[in-house]
Amino acid sequence: MQLELTARWTGQRLEQLASALQLPCPVRESFLFDADHAFRASCTETDITLQRAIKRVFQHAGIPCDAAIVLWKSALGKARVDRDGHSWFFELPSGLRRDAAALGVVIAQEAGRALLAERGAPSTGDHDLELAAILAGLGALLVGEPSSHVALSRANLRHAFARTTASLGLGLRRTLDVVPEKLPYVLLWLRVSRRPLPFSKLAPHVVIRCFCAKRLRVPTGSIGATTCPACKRKRPFDGRPCRVAVV
């Protein structure tokens, strides 16, 4: 069920959660998760590729994830997730098996739930899971194709996503790179608040993803290129910090 809340409320709740979470200051290179065609295909190809997709999303949000296990249940109405240390166990409704958009929403919501729990931030409902996911850079998983599985309305999700990327100084062009519908964000960009959101201090290193999907550690605060030890290709990176209110 979607919540019809105002854009003003959404913006205020986003700031409250950012203050409670105190996530590390993101950098331009690695903040936005790109839910591209390859990622969505991996969600529905096999259970193994879906488990890798879950692990990739959780790691992007900064949640330790050594392994993700998926079980399908035909009588299940809603996803259930348990953990054992850094292993995550997903029980998913069988009806989602071929629905990449819905699976992306579920994974993002559960990453938001885990983030709130890891950092001891209070949650007032499923809408907080989605706002936490947006603050972790997973907004593209929520604002894409229409889905009845989101708690917030599409208008409020778009507002929260635009508010976050604008406040971080990522720019409209970078925001449009990861969303399928461009016009709503062009219109939002004219009126959305750019007041910096609260994040904690900048981490000394940032993890980026190579063209071959290997994770690479690079120093923050600099622009340059690094050579991937797996595929030996040079990967340019932008490690400059985003604009935040440091807490």
Protein Blocks (a to p, Z undefined) as FASTA:
>chain_A
ZZdddfklmmmmmmmmmmmnopacddfklmpccddfklmmmmmmpmmlmmmmmmmmmmmn
opacfbdcddddfklcbdcdddehjaccddddfklmmmmklmmmmmmmmmmmmmmmmnop
acfbjklmmmmmmmnopmmmmmmccdfkbfbdfklmmmmmmmmmmmnonojklmmmmpfb
lklmmmmmmmpcfbdcddddddfbdcdddfkopacdddehiacddddfklopacdddfbd
cddddZZ
